[in-house]
Each structure stands twice: as structure tokens, then as C-alpha cells.
Amino acid sequence: MANHVIFSRNIDNSALTLEQIHHRAPAAFSVTKSDRLTDRYISLNTSDVLPVMADYGYVPTQAAQKRSRTASPMHAAHMLAFSKVVDLATADDIRPEIILYNSHDGTGSVKLFAGAFRFICSNGIVAGDGFQSRIYHSRALLGFEEMLRNTVATLPELMGRIDRMRGVSLSTGDVHDMAIAGVATRWADYTGQVKGAYAVAQTVKDVMSVRRNGDEGYDAWTVFNRIQEGVVRGNAMIRSITDVHPEGVMRKARPVNSIKEAVRINGQLWDIAESAIA
């Protein structure tokens, strides 16, 4: 099962086949629930949602699943991203997406998030407050369809806010403040604490760095993407405190490989970017 969040899309960003979804997120096709759940718990199966998304013109473009050593892989939390079918050769740099989060282990409700995908860096973006909704598990898909329609309706506003970010230039101080806030979504500041991974001045510097042509700008959108990539993909140095290195040692951060954490961090980074242009 290939369930790494970073590598859960096709290389060419095309739609996933059902077989590819099976491989990346087998729980998406589960028709059962965790044995510890009672008969009163009724699951809304992701497999039932797929044709509904297709009816609205959305195809799966990403699939990932939570790794679990104890729970059945067929009941684990999983995430799928959907987008409209587009000509990838002529597509804009940004593609709006809808992100579905579901599980069959009783740990949460079905959630939908408005998001976007940026081709230049292959980064998926999950918007924050105001762009997400949830529904409790139920046999009926009517509630899900209403939630889906509401989420689809927010996509034009999401793209409009991205355009607004593109039009706002940030000062050097604003960029630094945004980077500090972005780093804090994943790491606490290093002050000589116990074992763990911590942010230092180099961490903030690294997430602000330019990694490719097209990312050199200081508009809020470009800065947001640089910071998001540095935080989520692990392109930053952090201080790691372990039993072997109780005084701490600098190392490159690993990519975020938790679906729940990826969604949380992305949403918080979005809110930080929006506050920077408020």
C-alpha cells in the first residue's frame, strides 16, 4: 500500500484509476466498519461517494491513507482529492480541488475541504476557516450531496482570494513574520527542551528560501507557497533532541506523512496567509 501523502498523485497529475486508488487508499472501498463499533454506527462509504463526485464532474487526483499498526487498513482514515477534468497541457498554474476526508473506525465524521493544486511545485493546498464542512455518517447520500454543493459553491471565492494574495506585495518584515508563524504550525521553538524536533532561526530562513524559477516573488501567494512547501515537504533544517544527542543536532526535517497533520497544517498556513493581507 502506497500511502505517503507527498507521493499520492500521478507524476503527470492526471486522474487516478480505481486500481490506483485501491493501491493508495484501500479503505476508500471498504463496506464494513471497525469491530469495536456498535450496530448504531452507520458508515457513509467513500465508494458510494465516488459516483456522486463523478456526477458533479469531479475525478479523483489524489489518494492517501493513514498508516496504522493496530487498526484494519480497511477502516483507516483516508483522503482523496478531486478536480474537474482539465487539459493538463493548457491548464492554469492552479487547479481548484475538493478534498474528502473519511474513515470507518469511528474516529470522526466525513469532511470536505475546498482546496487547490499548484502545478509548478506539485503542492496541494487545503483552505482554512470558512472552507470546510462535515457530516456525520449516515446511510443517505442526500446530506453529502448538499455538503458537496456547498463546497463547490465556495471554490470561486477560494480562487478569488488566491488572486487577491497574488496582488498583495509583502515587506521583508511581513515575510519573516509569516515564516515564523508558518514554522510554528509544525515545530515549537527550541529553548533546550526534552526529546523532540524544534525550530530554530535556520528553520525560518529555510522555509523562506526560493527553490525554483517562478517562486522568487514577494506577493503573498508566492510567499505562502514557499513557506508551505518548506513546512510540509520538510525542506528545512531543524534541531533534533534524542537520547544519542541530548544537546541537540541539526538535521533536515522529514516530509509530513500524516493525513490528519497535513490537513491541519495546510489549513493553518492558509489562515496565516489570509491574515497577512487582511
KESE-592328 format. One line per 5 residues: number of its first residue (from 1); for each residue x, y, z of C-alpha. Coordinates in nm, 4 decimals, always signed. Layout:
<sites>
NUM) X,Y,Z | ...
</sites>
This chain:
<sites>
1) +0.0000,+0.0000,+0.0000 | +0.1490,+0.3329,-0.1094 | +0.0113,+0.5805,+0.1405 | +0.2726,+0.8557,+0.1594 | +0.0888,+1.1894,+0.1392
6) +0.3612,+1.3527,-0.0705 | +0.3626,+1.0790,-0.3350 | -0.0109,+1.0085,-0.3547 | -0.0691,+1.1627,-0.7006 | +0.0282,+1.0590,-1.0501
11) +0.3523,+1.2131,-1.1707 | +0.1663,+1.3919,-1.4519 | -0.1164,+1.4983,-1.2126 | -0.3751,+1.3084,-1.4165 | -0.6845,+1.1362,-1.2772
16) -0.6342,+0.8191,-1.0738 | -0.7847,+0.4906,-1.1830 | -0.9892,+0.2805,-0.9405 | -0.6974,+0.0373,-0.9260 | -0.4596,+0.3182,-0.8253
21) -0.6986,+0.4323,-0.5528 | -0.7201,+0.0716,-0.4282 | -0.3412,+0.0643,-0.4053 | -0.3019,+0.4016,-0.2308 | -0.6123,+0.4030,-0.0087
26) -0.7856,+0.0630,+0.0152 | -1.0185,+0.1915,+0.2883 | -1.1902,+0.4049,+0.0235 | -1.3598,+0.0829,-0.0925 | -1.4492,-0.0545,+0.2482
31) -1.8113,-0.1589,+0.3022 | -1.7521,-0.2652,+0.6623 | -1.6687,-0.0824,+0.9845 | -1.4455,-0.1411,+1.2845 | -1.5485,-0.4360,+1.5020
36) -1.5487,-0.2127,+1.8079 | -1.8366,-0.0049,+1.6693 | -2.1964,-0.0886,+1.7547 | -2.4796,-0.1507,+1.5104 | -2.5970,+0.2057,+1.5711
41) -2.2930,+0.3347,+1.3834 | -2.3775,+0.3579,+1.0138 | -2.0953,+0.4327,+0.7732 | -2.1059,+0.6601,+0.4718 | -1.8776,+0.4642,+0.2420
46) -1.6299,+0.6544,+0.0273 | -1.7017,+0.4121,-0.2585 | -2.0620,+0.5379,-0.2588 | -1.9348,+0.8941,-0.2819 | -1.7169,+0.8375,-0.5897
51) -2.0082,+0.8205,-0.8398 | -2.1650,+1.1275,-0.6793 | -1.8428,+1.3208,-0.7317 | -1.8349,+1.1958,-1.0927 | -2.1919,+1.3166,-1.1470
56) -2.0727,+1.6644,-1.0478 | -1.7806,+1.6363,-1.2893 | -1.5044,+1.5680,-1.0372 | -1.2442,+1.2930,-1.0819 | -1.0002,+1.1641,-0.8154
61) -0.6498,+1.3093,-0.8476 | -0.5003,+1.2110,-0.5106 | -0.5447,+0.9228,-0.2678 | -0.3654,+0.8580,+0.0608 | -0.4356,+0.6613,+0.3744
66) -0.3307,+0.6707,+0.7379 | -0.0787,+0.4046,+0.8340 | -0.1936,+0.2014,+1.1331 | -0.0175,-0.0829,+1.3150 | -0.3272,-0.1889,+1.5071
71) -0.6415,-0.0960,+1.3133 | -0.7538,-0.2733,+0.9974 | -0.6299,-0.0970,+0.6815 | -0.9860,-0.1200,+0.5512 | -1.1151,+0.1076,+0.8289
76) -0.8362,+0.3664,+0.8463 | -0.8656,+0.7386,+0.7856 | -0.8089,+0.8266,+0.4211 | -0.8035,+1.1331,+0.1997 | -0.8986,+1.1799,-0.1643
81) -0.8684,+1.4959,-0.3722 | -1.0983,+1.5597,-0.6678 | -1.0831,+1.8081,-0.9528 | -1.2605,+1.8846,-1.2781 | -1.1163,+1.7162,-1.5855
86) -0.8784,+1.9642,-1.7489 | -0.6333,+1.9625,-2.0370 | -0.3094,+1.9412,-1.8427 | -0.1147,+2.0791,-2.1392 | -0.3063,+2.4068,-2.1307
91) -0.4173,+2.4177,-1.7656 | -0.3571,+2.7221,-1.5487 | -0.0884,+2.7032,-1.2809 | -0.3596,+2.6472,-1.0167 | -0.6411,+2.3922,-1.0218
96) -0.9277,+2.4120,-0.7698 | -0.9886,+2.0875,-0.5828 | -1.2237,+1.9310,-0.3304 | -1.0616,+1.7210,-0.0584 | -1.2546,+1.4375,+0.1063
101) -1.1520,+1.3011,+0.4474 | -1.3238,+0.9879,+0.5774 | -1.2727,+0.6801,+0.7967 | -1.4623,+0.3719,+0.9091 | -1.3131,+0.3397,+1.2553
106) -1.5436,+0.5785,+1.4400 | -1.2777,+0.8456,+1.4906 | -1.4532,+1.1230,+1.3016 | -1.7142,+1.2474,+1.0603 | -1.6975,+1.2801,+0.6823
111) -1.5262,+1.6091,+0.5936 | -1.4970,+1.8130,+0.2752 | -1.2427,+2.0901,+0.2230 | -1.2084,+2.3408,-0.0573 | -0.8539,+2.3434,-0.1870
116) -0.6252,+2.3975,-0.4819 | -0.3334,+2.2291,-0.6540 | -0.0321,+2.4238,-0.7781 | +0.1336,+2.2512,-1.0718 | +0.4690,+2.4300,-1.0543
121) +0.5565,+2.2713,-0.7204 | +0.3076,+1.9798,-0.7112 | +0.1698,+2.1104,-0.3828 | -0.1862,+2.0513,-0.2744 | -0.3433,+2.3316,-0.0714
126) -0.6229,+2.2943,+0.1815 | -0.8015,+2.6172,+0.2674 | -0.8677,+2.7063,+0.6277 | -1.1602,+2.8514,+0.8229 | -1.4749,+2.9024,+0.6182
131) -1.3813,+2.6495,+0.3504 | -1.4570,+2.3217,+0.5231 | -1.7652,+2.1285,+0.6317 | -1.8515,+1.7944,+0.7859 | -2.1377,+1.5494,+0.8090
136) -2.1925,+1.2576,+1.0444 | -2.2010,+0.9105,+0.8953 | -2.5405,+0.8160,+0.7541 | -2.6871,+0.5742,+0.5021 | -2.8316,+0.8575,+0.2936
141) -2.6153,+1.0435,+0.0440 | -2.8541,+1.3396,+0.0361 | -2.6716,+1.5118,+0.3200 | -2.3404,+1.4556,+0.1480 | -2.4679,+1.5979,-0.1807
146) -2.5797,+1.9146,-0.0038 | -2.2400,+1.9444,+0.1607 | -2.0737,+1.8864,-0.1770 | -2.2840,+2.1560,-0.3455 | -2.1934,+2.3997,-0.0686
151) -1.8240,+2.3177,-0.1058 | -1.8355,+2.3555,-0.4845 | -2.0011,+2.6933,-0.4350 | -1.7026,+2.8144,-0.2295 | -1.4436,+2.7347,-0.4999
156) -1.4881,+3.0632,-0.6948 | -1.4380,+3.2564,-0.3688 | -1.1296,+3.0471,-0.2936 | -0.9785,+3.1247,-0.6342 | -1.0704,+3.4910,-0.5863
161) -0.8791,+3.5023,-0.2589 | -0.5799,+3.3450,-0.4308 | -0.5933,+3.6227,-0.6909 | -0.6072,+3.8746,-0.4079 | -0.2986,+3.7180,-0.2461
166) -0.1206,+3.7444,-0.5801 | -0.1906,+4.1156,-0.5854 | -0.0539,+4.1976,-0.2386 | +0.3202,+4.2591,-0.2016 | +0.4726,+4.1856,+0.1383
171) +0.7585,+4.3668,+0.3042 | +1.0672,+4.1790,+0.4206 | +0.9370,+4.2031,+0.7764 | +0.5956,+4.0694,+0.6741 | +0.7574,+3.7717,+0.5005
176) +0.9670,+3.6966,+0.8087 | +0.6645,+3.7190,+1.0403 | +0.4669,+3.4922,+0.8075 | +0.7518,+3.2399,+0.8033 | +0.7761,+3.2378,+1.1843
181) +0.4012,+3.1768,+1.2111 | +0.4174,+2.9078,+0.9432 | +0.7022,+2.7220,+1.1122 | +0.5080,+2.7281,+1.4404 | +0.2283,+2.5206,+1.2824
186) +0.4643,+2.2220,+1.2940 | +0.7517,+2.2890,+1.5370 | +0.7872,+2.4627,+1.8717 | +1.0801,+2.6998,+1.9274 | +1.3973,+2.5406,+2.0586
191) +1.4763,+2.6505,+2.4128 | +1.6582,+2.3403,+2.5351 | +1.3526,+2.1196,+2.5838 | +1.3204,+1.7443,+2.6134 | +1.3400,+1.4986,+2.3254
196) +1.1747,+1.6144,+2.0057 | +1.2133,+1.8274,+1.6924 | +1.2309,+2.2060,+1.7261 | +1.2516,+2.5142,+1.5093 | +1.5496,+2.7488,+1.5167
201) +1.6436,+3.0615,+1.3221 | +1.7737,+2.8455,+1.0356 | +1.4342,+2.6763,+1.0080 | +1.2643,+3.0099,+0.9452 | +1.5306,+3.1086,+0.6936
206) +1.4950,+2.7794,+0.5076 | +1.1178,+2.7960,+0.4631 | +1.1542,+3.1439,+0.3115 | +1.4137,+3.0291,+0.0557 | +1.3434,+3.0220,-0.3196
211) +1.3688,+2.6724,-0.4680 | +1.2756,+2.7231,-0.8365 | +1.2137,+2.9854,-1.1018 | +0.8682,+3.1309,-1.0547 | +0.8930,+3.1344,-0.6764
216) +1.1078,+3.4454,-0.6447 | +0.8253,+3.6923,-0.5854 | +0.7185,+3.8647,-0.2652 | +0.3456,+3.8636,-0.3282 | +0.1510,+3.6890,-0.0508
221) +0.0570,+3.3925,-0.2710 | +0.4136,+3.3112,-0.3751 | +0.5438,+3.3576,-0.0211 | +0.2670,+3.1341,+0.1132 | +0.3646,+2.8599,-0.1314
226) +0.7338,+2.8806,-0.0420 | +0.6534,+2.8519,+0.3279 | +0.4014,+2.5741,+0.2733 | +0.6490,+2.3686,+0.0743 | +0.9227,+2.4203,+0.3330
231) +0.6990,+2.3173,+0.6215 | +0.5032,+2.0295,+0.4663 | +0.7719,+1.8787,+0.2437 | +1.0420,+1.9121,+0.5067 | +1.2747,+2.1424,+0.3135
236) +1.4091,+2.2998,+0.6320 | +1.6730,+2.2316,+0.8932 | +1.5509,+2.1686,+1.2484 | +1.7151,+2.0844,+1.5816 | +1.6522,+1.7284,+1.6938
241) +1.6976,+1.6203,+2.0564 | +1.7389,+1.2464,+2.1131 | +1.8911,+1.0101,+2.3673 | +2.2013,+0.9929,+2.1483 | +2.2128,+1.3712,+2.1058
246) +2.0628,+1.5182,+2.4251 | +2.2211,+1.8539,+2.3430 | +2.0513,+1.8516,+2.0037 | +2.1728,+1.8081,+1.6479 | +2.0702,+1.9872,+1.3293
251) +1.9029,+1.7744,+1.0624 | +1.6739,+1.8169,+0.7633 | +1.3080,+1.7784,+0.8526 | +1.1167,+1.4853,+0.7086 | +0.8050,+1.5419,+0.4973
256) +0.4700,+1.5380,+0.6752 | +0.3349,+1.1848,+0.6327 | +0.0206,+1.2083,+0.8432 | -0.3003,+1.2824,+0.6568 | -0.4549,+1.4470,+0.9614
261) -0.1461,+1.6617,+1.0196 | -0.1195,+1.7534,+0.6516 | -0.4785,+1.8791,+0.6514 | -0.4343,+2.0644,+0.9816 | -0.1065,+2.2332,+0.8857
266) -0.2316,+2.3297,+0.5403 | -0.5456,+2.4874,+0.6822 | -0.3495,+2.6859,+0.9404 | -0.0971,+2.8032,+0.6796 | -0.3844,+2.9262,+0.4637
271) -0.5296,+3.1222,+0.7546 | -0.1864,+3.2764,+0.8229 | -0.1582,+3.3865,+0.4591 | -0.5061,+3.5367,+0.4666 | -0.4307,+3.7271,+0.7874
276) -0.1183,+3.8707,+0.6227 | -0.3323,+4.0512,+0.3634 | -0.6217,+4.1432,+0.5903
</sites>
